[in-house]
Amino acid sequence: MEQVILVNENDEEIGLMEKMEAHEKGLLHRAFSVFVINSKNELLLQQRAFEKYHSGGLWTNTCCSHPRKNERNIDAAHRRLVEEMGFDCSLEKLTDFIYKAELDSGLTEHEFDHVFVGNWEGKPNINPKEVASYKWMNIDTLEKDIEAFPELYTEWFKIIYQKFLNHVKNESNR
């Protein structure tokens, strides 16, 4: 049974809880999100497996999940990148923030999210239990697609993408 780390608004651990229960109760817990871009300014998106317990079939960032007890966020991000997408790359911390989003199935994501970004070129070897499909999408095109078709994307991705986009735009202005 997978557990998540419950935290307070300062990301200080206050306990553990079974993942589904935390999502049913909407309790704040630690999470991470990974964004991988290539040299063409494209973001690697994954389409969540249709069998996932929430948001199945929706498009989202390269990977995301929850660290385990005594696991550093960066180590968890590398672990899940390999488990979901079949590759690893260098990652750097972009930001962290708290968000809350209502999901399908009466679940709530309430996460203290640590966002990482990496650069990689290649074709992922996706895990079909986690990921239905993937695509590389131009960052500017993706922004327009999210606005035009928000129902195709996960709730958290639409929130986190703005943080990522601000980072990318700041980097290009340097």
MDTraj code that builds the backbone (N, CA, C; nanometers):
import mdtraj as md
import numpy as np

residues = "MET GLU GLN VAL ILE LEU VAL ASN GLU ASN ASP GLU GLU ILE GLY LEU MET GLU LYS MET GLU ALA HIS GLU LYS GLY LEU LEU HIS ARG ALA PHE SER VAL PHE VAL ILE ASN SER LYS ASN GLU LEU LEU LEU GLN GLN ARG ALA PHE GLU LYS TYR HIS SER GLY GLY LEU TRP THR ASN THR CYS CYS SER HIS PRO ARG LYS ASN GLU ARG ASN ILE ASP ALA ALA HIS ARG ARG LEU VAL GLU GLU MET GLY PHE ASP CYS SER LEU GLU LYS LEU THR ASP PHE ILE TYR LYS ALA GLU LEU ASP SER GLY LEU THR GLU HIS GLU PHE ASP HIS VAL PHE VAL GLY ASN TRP GLU GLY LYS PRO ASN ILE ASN PRO LYS GLU VAL ALA SER TYR LYS TRP MET ASN ILE ASP THR LEU GLU LYS ASP ILE GLU ALA PHE PRO GLU LEU TYR THR GLU TRP PHE LYS ILE ILE TYR GLN LYS PHE LEU ASN HIS VAL LYS ASN GLU SER ASN ARG".split()
xyz = np.array([
    [0.0849, -0.1186, 0.0000],
    [0.0000, 0.0000, 0.0000],
    [0.0893, 0.1249, 0.0000],
    [0.0731, 0.2063, -0.1027],
    [0.1570, 0.3247, -0.1167],
    [0.1110, 0.4350, -0.0220],
    [0.2081, 0.4944, 0.0450],
    [0.1781, 0.6037, 0.1370],
    [0.2355, 0.7340, 0.0838],
    [0.1751, 0.8445, 0.1256],
    [0.2276, 0.9771, 0.0955],
    [0.2688, 1.0432, 0.2263],
    [0.3549, 1.1417, 0.2124],
    [0.4050, 1.2157, 0.3281],
    [0.3174, 1.3392, 0.3480],
    [0.2440, 1.3415, 0.4588],
    [0.1636, 1.4589, 0.4923],
    [0.2581, 1.5670, 0.5416],
    [0.2322, 1.6916, 0.4984],
    [0.3182, 1.8039, 0.5374],
    [0.2319, 1.9228, 0.5780],
    [0.2960, 2.0178, 0.6452],
    [0.2295, 2.1449, 0.6732],
    [0.2664, 2.2444, 0.5621],
    [0.2236, 2.3678, 0.5759],
    [0.2474, 2.4663, 0.4698],
    [0.3929, 2.5079, 0.4571],
    [0.4796, 2.4607, 0.5484],
    [0.6240, 2.4839, 0.5384],
    [0.6973, 2.3606, 0.4869],
    [0.6229, 2.2624, 0.4369],
    [0.6763, 2.1359, 0.3863],
    [0.7461, 2.0547, 0.4948],
    [0.7014, 2.0710, 0.6172],
    [0.7542, 1.9920, 0.7284],
    [0.6655, 1.8691, 0.7455],
    [0.7284, 1.7519, 0.7553],
    [0.6548, 1.6268, 0.7646],
    [0.5736, 1.6201, 0.8937],
    [0.4455, 1.5837, 0.8793],
    [0.3600, 1.5705, 0.9984],
    [0.2980, 1.4311, 1.0097],
    [0.3285, 1.3429, 0.9126],
    [0.2766, 1.2072, 0.9207],
    [0.2747, 1.1389, 0.7860],
    [0.2268, 1.0157, 0.7865],
    [0.2112, 0.9363, 0.6649],
    [0.0652, 0.8943, 0.6531],
    [0.0195, 0.8760, 0.5294],
    [-0.1169, 0.8293, 0.5072],
    [-0.1214, 0.7532, 0.3755],
    [-0.2093, 0.6554, 0.3691],
    [-0.2287, 0.5819, 0.2449],
    [-0.2709, 0.6823, 0.1365],
    [-0.2127, 0.6666, 0.0174],
    [-0.2293, 0.7648, -0.0899],
    [-0.3759, 0.7939, -0.1222],
    [-0.4555, 0.6905, -0.1390],
    [-0.5956, 0.7111, -0.1763],
    [-0.6709, 0.7874, -0.0679],
    [-0.6454, 0.7541, 0.0585],
    [-0.7123, 0.8232, 0.1686],
    [-0.6768, 0.9715, 0.1698],
    [-0.5495, 1.0028, 0.1453],
    [-0.5067, 1.1434, 0.1418],
    [-0.5778, 1.2188, 0.0302],
    [-0.5976, 1.1533, -0.0841],
    [-0.6669, 1.2175, -0.1953],
    [-0.8176, 1.2271, -0.1709],
    [-0.8728, 1.1310, -0.1006],
    [-1.0158, 1.1381, -0.0664],
    [-1.0419, 1.2514, 0.0321],
    [-0.9514, 1.2703, 0.1283],
    [-0.9678, 1.3730, 0.2314],
    [-0.9122, 1.5088, 0.1895],
    [-0.8377, 1.5131, 0.0796],
    [-0.7808, 1.6387, 0.0312],
    [-0.6754, 1.6957, 0.1247],
    [-0.5975, 1.6082, 0.1886],
    [-0.4956, 1.6544, 0.2837],
    [-0.3657, 1.6914, 0.2122],
    [-0.3009, 1.7943, 0.2635],
    [-0.1769, 1.8439, 0.2040],
    [-0.0666, 1.7393, 0.2184],
    [-0.0042, 1.7051, 0.1056],
    [0.1047, 1.6068, 0.1064],
    [0.2106, 1.6468, 0.0046],
    [0.3286, 1.5885, 0.0209],
    [0.4441, 1.6214, -0.0620],
    [0.4349, 1.5490, -0.1962],
    [0.4705, 1.6205, -0.3012],
    [0.4688, 1.5656, -0.4361],
    [0.5811, 1.6308, -0.5169],
    [0.6011, 1.5800, -0.6370],
    [0.6957, 1.6428, -0.7285],
    [0.6429, 1.6306, -0.8700],
    [0.6883, 1.7207, -0.9555],
    [0.6526, 1.7214, -1.0972],
    [0.7799, 1.7438, -1.1774],
    [0.7935, 1.6707, -1.2870],
    [0.9117, 1.6798, -1.3728],
    [0.8701, 1.7284, -1.5111],
    [0.9449, 1.8246, -1.5621],
    [0.9280, 1.8768, -1.6971],
    [1.0589, 1.8536, -1.7717],
    [1.0545, 1.7789, -1.8802],
    [1.1740, 1.7545, -1.9608],
    [1.1548, 1.8222, -2.0956],
    [1.2518, 1.9046, -2.1335],
    [1.2477, 1.9754, -2.2618],
    [1.3671, 1.9320, -2.3472],
    [1.3527, 1.9518, -2.4781],
    [1.4624, 1.9191, -2.5690],
    [1.5179, 2.0471, -2.6313],
    [1.6147, 2.0308, -2.7212],
    [1.6824, 2.1460, -2.7817],
    [1.5932, 2.2225, -2.8792],
    [1.4777, 2.1655, -2.9161],
    [1.3835, 2.2331, -3.0068],
    [1.2788, 2.3136, -2.9301],
    [1.2987, 2.3290, -2.7995],
    [1.2025, 2.4004, -2.7146],
    [1.0684, 2.3275, -2.7082],
    [1.0760, 2.1939, -2.7034],
    [0.9569, 2.1108, -2.6920],
    [0.9557, 2.0447, -2.5544],
    [0.8358, 2.0312, -2.4994],
    [0.8161, 1.9644, -2.3712],
    [0.7689, 1.8218, -2.3979],
    [0.8262, 1.7278, -2.3232],
    [0.7842, 1.5886, -2.3335],
    [0.6612, 1.5686, -2.2456],
    [0.5486, 1.5394, -2.3101],
    [0.4227, 1.5153, -2.2401],
    [0.3947, 1.3664, -2.2335],
    [0.3251, 1.3255, -2.1285],
    [0.2758, 1.1887, -2.1221],
    [0.1241, 1.1913, -2.1151],
    [0.0646, 1.0903, -2.1773],
    [-0.0787, 1.0682, -2.1623],
    [-0.0925, 0.9592, -2.0564],
    [-0.1587, 0.9931, -1.9479],
    [-0.1733, 0.8980, -1.8384],
    [-0.2473, 0.7724, -1.8864],
    [-0.2048, 0.6587, -1.8341],
    [-0.2716, 0.5335, -1.8682],
    [-0.4210, 0.5467, -1.8386],
    [-0.5029, 0.4883, -1.9218],
    [-0.6478, 0.4997, -1.9080],
    [-0.6989, 0.4309, -1.7815],
    [-0.6221, 0.3356, -1.7287],
    [-0.6641, 0.2609, -1.6092],
    [-0.6282, 0.3309, -1.4786],
    [-0.5603, 0.4455, -1.4839],
    [-0.5194, 0.5143, -1.3612],
    [-0.6433, 0.5466, -1.2763],
    [-0.6242, 0.5526, -1.1449],
    [-0.7387, 0.5719, -1.0551],
    [-0.7987, 0.7119, -1.0636],
    [-0.7282, 0.8047, -1.1251],
    [-0.7882, 0.9348, -1.1583],
    [-0.7158, 0.9934, -1.2799],
    [-0.7836, 1.0791, -1.3507],
    [-0.7278, 1.1524, -1.4646],
    [-0.6735, 1.0609, -1.5746],
    [-0.7287, 0.9413, -1.5864],
    [-0.6848, 0.8479, -1.6898],
    [-0.7070, 0.9035, -1.8294],
    [-0.6078, 0.8861, -1.9162],
    [-0.6169, 0.9300, -2.0546],
    [-0.5882, 1.0766, -2.0775],
    [-0.5661, 1.1527, -1.9709],
    [-0.5384, 1.2954, -1.9866],
    [-0.3889, 1.3189, -2.0070],
    [-0.3573, 1.4281, -2.0752],
    [-0.2179, 1.4663, -2.1001],
    [-0.1658, 1.5460, -1.9822],
    [-0.0374, 1.5283, -1.9541],
    [0.0238, 1.5952, -1.8393],
    [0.1738, 1.6103, -1.8613],
    [0.2414, 1.6677, -1.7629],
    [0.3859, 1.6874, -1.7718],
    [0.4587, 1.5531, -1.7800],
    [0.5888, 1.5577, -1.8006],
    [0.6690, 1.4385, -1.8278],
    [0.6466, 1.3284, -1.7249],
    [0.6495, 1.3619, -1.5978],
    [0.6107, 1.2659, -1.4933],
    [0.5876, 1.3399, -1.3627],
    [0.5151, 1.2754, -1.2739],
    [0.4908, 1.3314, -1.1415],
    [0.4498, 1.2188, -1.0481],
    [0.4742, 1.2406, -0.9201],
    [0.4391, 1.1394, -0.8219],
    [0.4650, 1.1945, -0.6828],
    [0.4889, 1.1018, -0.5897],
    [0.5111, 1.1370, -0.4498],
    [0.6389, 1.0701, -0.4003],
    [0.7218, 1.1431, -0.3260],
    [0.8392, 1.0770, -0.2677],
    [0.7972, 0.9813, -0.1566],
    [0.8806, 0.8834, -0.1321],
    [0.8570, 0.7876, -0.0244],
    [0.9206, 0.8393, 0.1040],
    [0.8830, 0.7800, 0.2150],
    [0.9418, 0.8138, 0.3450],
    [1.0943, 0.8046, 0.3332],
    [1.1635, 0.9073, 0.3813],
    [1.3102, 0.9160, 0.3824],
    [1.3725, 0.9212, 0.2430],
    [1.2947, 0.9551, 0.1409],
    [1.3476, 0.9686, 0.0047],
    [1.3520, 1.1174, -0.0306],
    [1.4662, 1.1639, -0.0761],
    [1.4773, 1.3042, -0.1181],
    [1.3919, 1.3271, -0.2428],
    [1.3380, 1.4468, -0.2558],
    [1.2520, 1.4796, -0.3696],
    [1.3224, 1.4558, -0.5026],
    [1.4471, 1.4993, -0.5139],
    [1.5218, 1.4827, -0.6386],
    [1.5424, 1.3351, -0.6704],
    [1.5681, 1.2532, -0.5686],
    [1.5853, 1.1090, -0.5910],
    [1.4540, 1.0453, -0.6365],
    [1.3439, 1.0891, -0.5786],
    [1.2126, 1.0384, -0.6183],
    [1.1814, 1.0776, -0.7629],
    [1.2179, 1.1998, -0.8008],
    [1.1941, 1.2459, -0.9378],
    [1.2712, 1.1598, -1.0375],
    [1.3970, 1.1297, -1.0080],
    [1.4763, 1.0426, -1.0960],
    [1.4155, 0.9019, -1.1012],
    [1.3753, 0.8491, -0.9863],
    [1.3170, 0.7150, -0.9802],
    [1.1939, 0.7048, -1.0694],
    [1.1019, 0.8007, -1.0553],
    [0.9770, 0.7937, -1.1318],
    [0.9981, 0.8218, -1.2804],
    [1.0953, 0.9044, -1.3128],
    [1.1255, 0.9298, -1.4532],
    [1.1629, 0.7977, -1.5219],
    [1.2441, 0.7177, -1.4545],
    [1.2820, 0.5859, -1.5076],
    [1.1619, 0.4915, -1.5069],
    [1.0860, 0.4874, -1.3961],
    [0.9726, 0.3947, -1.3848],
    [0.8614, 0.4249, -1.4850],
    [0.8354, 0.5526, -1.5116],
    [0.7254, 0.5890, -1.6012],
    [0.7688, 0.6036, -1.7465],
    [0.8836, 0.6702, -1.7683],
    [0.9231, 0.7076, -1.9037],
    [1.0426, 0.6288, -1.9578],
    [1.1095, 0.5516, -1.8723],
    [1.2161, 0.4644, -1.9182],
    [1.3487, 0.5318, -1.9489],
    [1.3716, 0.6509, -1.8950],
    [1.5013, 0.7171, -1.9113],
    [1.5262, 0.8056, -1.7901],
    [1.6487, 0.8536, -1.7801],
    [1.6841, 0.9487, -1.6746],
    [1.7660, 1.0600, -1.7376],
    [1.7676, 1.1752, -1.6738],
    [1.8478, 1.2881, -1.7201],
    [1.8770, 1.3765, -1.5996],
    [1.9670, 1.4704, -1.6167],
    [1.9946, 1.5621, -1.5067],
    [1.8716, 1.6499, -1.4841],
    [1.8449, 1.6799, -1.3581],
    [1.7293, 1.7628, -1.3212],
    [1.7746, 1.8740, -1.2291],
    [1.7086, 1.9874, -1.2403],
    [1.7332, 2.0958, -1.1458],
    [1.6010, 2.1443, -1.0894],
    [1.6048, 2.1884, -0.9672],
    [1.4844, 2.2375, -0.8995],
    [1.4442, 2.3698, -0.9623],
    [1.3184, 2.3795, -0.9992],
    [1.2650, 2.5005, -1.0601],
    [1.1966, 2.5867, -0.9538],
    [1.1061, 2.5252, -0.8792],
    [1.0299, 2.5987, -0.7787],
    [0.9544, 2.4977, -0.6932],
    [0.8871, 2.5459, -0.5917],
    [0.7891, 2.4648, -0.5209],
    [0.6740, 2.5553, -0.4797],
    [0.5582, 2.4974, -0.4658],
    [0.4383, 2.5738, -0.4309],
    [0.3288, 2.4777, -0.3893],
    [0.2246, 2.5325, -0.3286],
    [0.1090, 2.4541, -0.2847],
    [-0.0069, 2.4781, -0.3813],
    [-0.0750, 2.3721, -0.4180],
    [-0.1959, 2.3876, -0.4976],
    [-0.3003, 2.2866, -0.4519],
    [-0.4231, 2.3169, -0.4886],
    [-0.5354, 2.2274, -0.4588],
    [-0.6230, 2.2209, -0.5829],
    [-0.6560, 2.0978, -0.6257],
    [-0.7367, 2.0807, -0.7464],
    [-0.8341, 1.9655, -0.7268],
    [-0.9593, 1.9893, -0.7649],
    [-1.0606, 1.8840, -0.7603],
    [-1.0428, 1.7934, -0.8825],
    [-1.0471, 1.6625, -0.8601],
    [-1.0295, 1.5649, -0.9672],
    [-1.1575, 1.4868, -0.9905],
    [-1.1524, 1.3991, -1.0890],
    [-1.2646, 1.3086, -1.1102],
    [-1.2696, 1.2083, -0.9949],
    [-1.3694, 1.1310, -0.9865],
    [-1.3862, 1.0275, -0.8828],
    [-1.3960, 1.0846, -0.7418],
    [-1.4279, 1.2124, -0.7277],
    [-1.4426, 1.2732, -0.5956],
    [-1.3118, 1.2897, -0.5203],
    [-1.2006, 1.2888, -0.5900],
    [-1.0698, 1.3018, -0.5264],
    [-1.0183, 1.4451, -0.5364],
    [-0.9269, 1.4787, -0.4452],
    [-0.8674, 1.6121, -0.4424],
    [-0.7163, 1.6003, -0.4336],
    [-0.6484, 1.6708, -0.5238],
    [-0.5029, 1.6843, -0.5137],
    [-0.4781, 1.8091, -0.4300],
    [-0.4108, 1.7930, -0.3174],
    [-0.3705, 1.9063, -0.2339],
    [-0.2242, 1.8821, -0.2029],
    [-0.1382, 1.9456, -0.2828],
    [0.0010, 1.9077, -0.2800],
    [0.0960, 2.0238, -0.2568],
    [0.2011, 1.9931, -0.1850],
    [0.3184, 2.0795, -0.1768],
    [0.4110, 2.0243, -0.2845],
    [0.4084, 2.0872, -0.4012],
    [0.4715, 2.0311, -0.5201],
    [0.6097, 2.0905, -0.5437],
    [0.7072, 2.0016, -0.5608],
    [0.8446, 2.0391, -0.5940],
    [0.8610, 2.0157, -0.7435],
    [0.8907, 2.1221, -0.8177],
    [0.8949, 2.1145, -0.9633],
    [1.0405, 2.1110, -1.0105],
    [1.0703, 2.0107, -1.0943],
    [1.2045, 1.9928, -1.1493],
    [1.1987, 2.0034, -1.3010],
    [1.3071, 2.0524, -1.3597],
    [1.3169, 2.0624, -1.5049],
    [1.4478, 1.9992, -1.5493],
    [1.4421, 1.9320, -1.6648],
    [1.5611, 1.8697, -1.7208],
    [1.5617, 1.8813, -1.8720],
    [1.6767, 1.8534, -1.9300],
    [1.6920, 1.8546, -2.0754],
    [1.7303, 1.7147, -2.1199],
    [1.6689, 1.6717, -2.2294],
    [1.6958, 1.5375, -2.2808],
    [1.6525, 1.5302, -2.4256],
    [1.7212, 1.4493, -2.5028],
    [1.6850, 1.4236, -2.6422],
    [1.6620, 1.2736, -2.6534],
    [1.5603, 1.2333, -2.7236],
    [1.5444, 1.0907, -2.7452],
    [1.4002, 1.0455, -2.7470],
    [1.3859, 0.9154, -2.7495],
    [1.2542, 0.8517, -2.7523],
    [1.2385, 0.7746, -2.6218],
    [1.1399, 0.8094, -2.5401],
    [1.1227, 0.7385, -2.4133],
    [1.0756, 0.5941, -2.4348],
    [1.1007, 0.5118, -2.3353],
    [1.0552, 0.3730, -2.3340],
    [0.9466, 0.3648, -2.2261],
    [0.8238, 0.4032, -2.2632],
    [0.7176, 0.4217, -2.1646],
    [0.6716, 0.2900, -2.1010],
    [0.6309, 0.3024, -1.9754],
    [0.5739, 0.1914, -1.9000],
    [0.4224, 0.1935, -1.9249],
    [0.3673, 0.0948, -1.9958],
    [0.2250, 0.0988, -2.0324],
    [0.1299, 0.0917, -1.9123],
    [0.1774, 0.0497, -1.7960],
    [0.0920, 0.0509, -1.6769],
    [0.0730, 0.1929, -1.6248],
    [0.1634, 0.2820, -1.6606],
    [0.1590, 0.4202, -1.6135],
    [0.1216, 0.5187, -1.7247],
    [0.1676, 0.4904, -1.8457],
    [0.1621, 0.5873, -1.9551],
    [0.1012, 0.5227, -2.0792],
    [-0.0023, 0.5866, -2.1353],
    [-0.0661, 0.5353, -2.2569],
    [0.0105, 0.5774, -2.3819],
    [0.0630, 0.6999, -2.3802],
    [0.1328, 0.7526, -2.4964],
    [0.2188, 0.8710, -2.4526],
    [0.2938, 0.9253, -2.5472],
    [0.3747, 1.0444, -2.5192],
    [0.3849, 1.1257, -2.6468],
    [0.4256, 1.2499, -2.6321],
    [0.4558, 1.3342, -2.7478],
    [0.5425, 1.4501, -2.7034],
    [0.6243, 1.4977, -2.7944],
    [0.6996, 1.6208, -2.7749],
    [0.6141, 1.7327, -2.8336],
    [0.5958, 1.8412, -2.7599],
    [0.5112, 1.9500, -2.8096],
    [0.5797, 2.0832, -2.7861],
    [0.5793, 2.1674, -2.8886],
    [0.6376, 2.3007, -2.8771],
    [0.5716, 2.3759, -2.7625],
    [0.6511, 2.4435, -2.6841],
    [0.6021, 2.5092, -2.5625],
    [0.4970, 2.6158, -2.5932],
    [0.5174, 2.6933, -2.7008],
    [0.4193, 2.7967, -2.7356],
    [0.2902, 2.7344, -2.7892],
    [0.3025, 2.6304, -2.8705],
    [0.1853, 2.5594, -2.9225],
    [0.1071, 2.4964, -2.8078],
    [0.1788, 2.4395, -2.7123],
    [0.1147, 2.3747, -2.5977],
    [0.0324, 2.4744, -2.5168],
    [0.0865, 2.5936, -2.4960],
    [0.0132, 2.6962, -2.4209],
    [-0.1221, 2.7247, -2.4876],
    [-0.1221, 2.7378, -2.6187],
    [-0.2462, 2.7639, -2.6936],
    [-0.3409, 2.6437, -2.6880],
    [-0.2833, 2.5219, -2.6922],
    [-0.3649, 2.4009, -2.6899],
    [-0.4343, 2.3845, -2.5545],
    [-0.3641, 2.4162, -2.4480],
    [-0.4247, 2.4087, -2.3135],
    [-0.5416, 2.5064, -2.3026],
    [-0.5237, 2.6271, -2.3575],
    [-0.6319, 2.7264, -2.3550],
    [-0.7514, 2.6802, -2.4388],
    [-0.7246, 2.6197, -2.5544],
    [-0.8321, 2.5789, -2.6449],
    [-0.9013, 2.4496, -2.5998],
    [-0.8253, 2.3577, -2.5403],
    [-0.8793, 2.2259, -2.5046],
    [-0.8407, 2.1869, -2.3613],
    [-0.8820, 2.2638, -2.2613],
    [-0.8401, 2.2359, -2.1236],
    [-0.8830, 2.0983, -2.0731],
    [-0.9897, 2.0433, -2.1293],
    [-1.0407, 1.9134, -2.0843],
    [-0.9467, 1.7977, -2.1199],
    [-0.8491, 1.8212, -2.2069],
    [-0.7546, 1.7160, -2.2461],
    [-0.6366, 1.7031, -2.1494],
    [-0.6252, 1.7964, -2.0544],
    [-0.5083, 1.8033, -1.9670],
    [-0.5470, 1.7847, -1.8201],
    [-0.4528, 1.7310, -1.7421],
    [-0.4789, 1.7131, -1.5989],
    [-0.4921, 1.8487, -1.5309],
    [-0.5703, 1.8493, -1.4233],
    [-0.5931, 1.9739, -1.3497],
    [-0.4621, 2.0321, -1.2972],
    [-0.3769, 1.9468, -1.2409],
    [-0.2530, 1.9985, -1.1839],
    [-0.1582, 2.0496, -1.2915],
    [-0.1588, 1.9852, -1.4078],
    [-0.0701, 2.0294, -1.5152],
    [-0.1046, 2.1711, -1.5593],
    [-0.2324, 2.2017, -1.5682],
    [-0.2738, 2.3359, -1.6097],
    [-0.2246, 2.4417, -1.5097],
    [-0.2181, 2.4049, -1.3830],
    [-0.1686, 2.4977, -1.2798],
    [-0.0161, 2.5074, -1.2868],
    [0.0492, 2.3925, -1.2874],
    [0.1958, 2.3884, -1.2834],
    [0.2562, 2.4432, -1.4116],
    [0.1881, 2.4243, -1.5248],
    [0.2425, 2.4690, -1.6527],
    [0.2721, 2.6184, -1.6511],
    [0.1875, 2.6961, -1.5854],
    [0.2121, 2.8403, -1.5789],
    [0.3432, 2.8708, -1.5070],
    [0.3734, 2.7962, -1.4007],
    [0.5006, 2.8140, -1.3297],
    [0.6167, 2.7793, -1.4225],
    [0.6038, 2.6685, -1.4932],
    [0.7062, 2.6251, -1.5875],
    [0.7250, 2.7288, -1.6981],
    [0.6152, 2.7765, -1.7530],
    [0.6204, 2.8731, -1.8625],
    [0.6907, 3.0015, -1.8193],
    [0.6611, 3.0486, -1.6995],
    [0.7290, 3.1681, -1.6488],
    [0.8798, 3.1453, -1.6411],
    [0.9207, 3.0254, -1.5994],
    [1.0630, 2.9912, -1.5926],
    [1.1257, 2.9953, -1.7322],
    [1.0602, 2.9316, -1.8291],
    [1.1132, 2.9254, -1.9645],
    [1.1273, 3.0654, -2.0238],
    [1.0261, 3.1478, -2.0018],
    [1.0302, 3.2840, -2.0563],
    [1.1397, 3.3665, -1.9883],
    [1.1577, 3.3476, -1.8587],
    [1.2659, 3.4187, -1.7880],
    [1.4022, 3.3743, -1.8377],
    [1.4167, 3.2433, -1.8643],
    [1.5445, 3.1901, -1.9150],
    [1.5766, 3.2488, -2.0522],
    [1.4756, 3.2611, -2.1393],
    [1.5004, 3.3112, -2.2747],
    [1.5274, 3.4610, -2.2765],
    [1.4900, 3.5310, -2.1684],
    [1.5166, 3.6751, -2.1606],
    [1.6542, 3.7065, -2.1044],
    [1.7268, 3.6039, -2.0640],
    [1.8604, 3.6264, -2.0079],
    [1.9620, 3.6551, -2.1152],
])
top = md.Topology()
chain = top.add_chain()
for i, resn in enumerate(residues, 1):
    res = top.add_residue(resn, chain, resSeq=i)
    for name in ("N", "CA", "C"):
        top.add_atom(name, md.element.get_by_symbol(name[0]), res)
traj = md.Trajectory(xyz[None], top)
